[in-house]
Amino acid sequence: MGETMANLNFERAEYAQRLDGVKKRMASEGIDVLVVTEPSNMNYLTGYDAYSFYVVQAVIVALDSELPIWTGRFMDAVSAHSTTYLPADHILPYPDNYVQSAERHPMEFIGRIVADKGWGAKTLGVEMGAYYYTARSHAELQKTLPDARFKDAELLVNWVRIVKSERELEYMRAAGATTDLMVEAAKNAAHPDIRECDLASAIVEVQMKGTERFGGMPSSGAPLIMAGARANEPHPAWNDQLLGNDIPINIEMAGVCRRYHGPISRTFYLGSPPQDYRDFAARVVEGVAAALDVVKPGTTCEEVEAAWRKTIAKWGLEKEARLGYPTGIAYAPTWGERTASLRKGDLTVLEAGMVFHMMAGIWNEATGVTITQTFIVTDTGHEDLTKSPRELIVID
Amino acid sequence: MGETMANLNFERAEYAQRLDGVKKRMASEGIDVLVVTEPSNMNYLTGYDAYSFYVVQAVIVALDSELPIWTGRFMDAVSAHSTTYLPADHILPYPDNYVQSAERHPMEFIGRIVADKGWGAKTLGVEMGAYYYTARSHAELQKTLPDARFKDAELLVNWVRIVKSERELEYMRAAGATTDLMVEAAKNAAHPDIRECDLASAIVEVQMKGTERFGGMPSSGAPLIMAGARANEPHPAWNDQLLGNDIPINIEMAGVCRRYHGPISRTFYLGSPPQDYRDFAARVVEGVAAALDVVKPGTTCEEVEAAWRKTIAKWGLEKEARLGYPTGIAYAPTWGERTASLRKGDLTVLEAGMVFHMMAGIWNEATGVTITQTFIVTDTGHEDLTKSPRELIVID
């Protein structure tokens, strides 16, 4: 299988550049070896792409080794061969008796790889708060490598990911194109006499198809559909009740291309919205426009949020939650990259190539409006990643 | 919001019974307070259902408190009100400035709840290897509760979940009915001239709709579609290439009802399969039948696997991976419950009401066949949860 040509989404040179960026950060933080467990970071560095992160797996990056090592369950090694550029001797799977076993843990196996390479007494970076790096994984790795010095490197790779390349932006624009088709699908399907789950079905059908040029994929979470009385909930499951008349529906969703996400939220209204609801929506739209207006390289994240906050405050509105986050490659459970936040106190400076989802949703006790915009920071300002008009979508 | 009637999937008495089962195990293991972070366990004990587990959240069960406490992000408290039976004073959300912040961590807030209740010096059970209990969460909780004694309680709730109630089985059968519709959808859509993503679209459209009586939901992972040369990979992403002629397609997927999963895998063949491939499939089917034959209360997990192993060995076949796992409520990243395994050495004794996915897949270097069966252990034997015939599905 070492002979199989892998199907890579990027040139080898781009992966090398990413790895170089990570190694520079490792060096400056005094980390010799980085054990990467966040699935999107594993993908970013090697191309590895499989829904296998329900078992322990990792990509190991060492300063004194040119290429990383992939390690995971034996049956997934074939995906490591088919989706990464790694040579066969850098793909080191563990046997199946490590899987969900009471007697042995995959981190013992992974720790022994580190020790065998002579890195057992080095400084090891681990992603302490990453989703699939559990308390048990950490304890087992520490036990297996008693002489290593452990250092938290949770967002080290994520910070390298925040600026996208031209090729990444191409995939993200394709994801955004699918997102726009999903908005159209929702518009066409929404009707008082269908169930929430049927509306979801119509949207997801289009999400998976994608565009003619780029097929679709599942997003890190299924679309969120918040209808009627539940328009005040941000992350509920949809149900199987009829939508009914004269209700708002908030939908948050993302088209996906090669695991890159292009999120959006829109508020739909079945029937004729009361004037105060139209006003509510118009003010959210105004706030987003004001915030997008200040986006350009050199602006800080908190300045973007301040423009939004100041604008909606004119109308007596406020939003406790942050206004947005960077997005890109994603697996469950989130398409946020967890680095910068568009909020007060975040001094991250925008650079060309960054992509944020401006999550302009406001909820009150009774209801909510979400009209959001994913945008690329360009040399001079911003580019809308999705092209759906920012407006309340009325379905009469 | 404390006045809103929650929409519960089960009678209050059933939740009380579950809680009682968990408290008995806690008592026998010397655990005073259990911090439950696995989303499916949180759902099982309280009904809580939202796609919010990308932030830190927990359900806290204490022996000296009748009802559990839900804690999570402030904006998700509304879902705690609408999906659980908990009174308002048992729903304790943290403010948004805890979310993905460099300065503070939600586990400090959660630890303070424990301390404020007077449980700061008690024995605390935590789910060490659960997906969303990160190394950082554990470190922060330990830091906040220096006088507590920590004990691993990873699968404590999962083991209570392994035997399903009649009402749970009703939802699981509904999930299985959706699964069967998904098999039909795949059969109708599969064609050499469509792309893998279009086949996925046709399947997922039906998955989300579900049945007339019970709407569908997303599964813990999207369907896995492994076509042609990639039929030897177990967990790849689908792509946007045409399916083509004379290829096998393995599809693993699950219909879902109220978060309960009914998984299946089937191998489809576009064109006329060579005789050796038909034989390969027939032997997998034979192995499954032999294993199902020994299923009844009192049989051990390893005995079920042995029946399979012995049968396929006649044909020179073997499967390194375990033969299956229990399933039920699930969120990303897996619909497995992570307790028992159908494999050598697992002495778990089958009881009526247990549900397993017999994951009869065999892969070799070149290809694979997966013809699986989810089954309920009944008083006298087993019941097939899905009704799709166990056979190679040939699409000529």
Interface residues (C-beta under 8 A of the other chain):
Chain A: M1 N7 D49 A50 Y51 S52 F53 Y54 F74 M75 D76 V78 S79 S82 T83 P95 D96 V99 Q100 H105 V126 M128 G129 A130 Y131 Y132 Y133 T134 A135 R136 S137 H138 A139 D152 E154 R195 E196 C197 D198 A200 S201 A202 V204 E205 V206 Q207 M208 K209 G210 F214 G215 G216 M217 P218 G221 A222 L224 R230 N232 E233 P234 H235 P236 A237 W238 N239 D240 R259 E320 A321 R322 Y325 Y331 A332 P333 T334 G336 R338 S341 W363 E365
Chain B: M1 N7 D49 A50 Y51 S52 F53 Y54 F74 M75 D76 V78 S79 S82 T83 P95 D96 V99 Q100 H105 V126 M128 G129 A130 Y131 Y132 Y133 T134 A135 R136 S137 H138 A139 D152 E154 R195 E196 C197 D198 A200 S201 A202 V204 E205 V206 Q207 M208 K209 G210 F214 G215 G216 M217 P218 G221 A222 L224 R230 N232 E233 P234 H235 P236 A237 W238 N239 D240 R259 E320 A321 R322 Y325 Y331 A332 P333 T334 G336 R338 S341 W363 E365
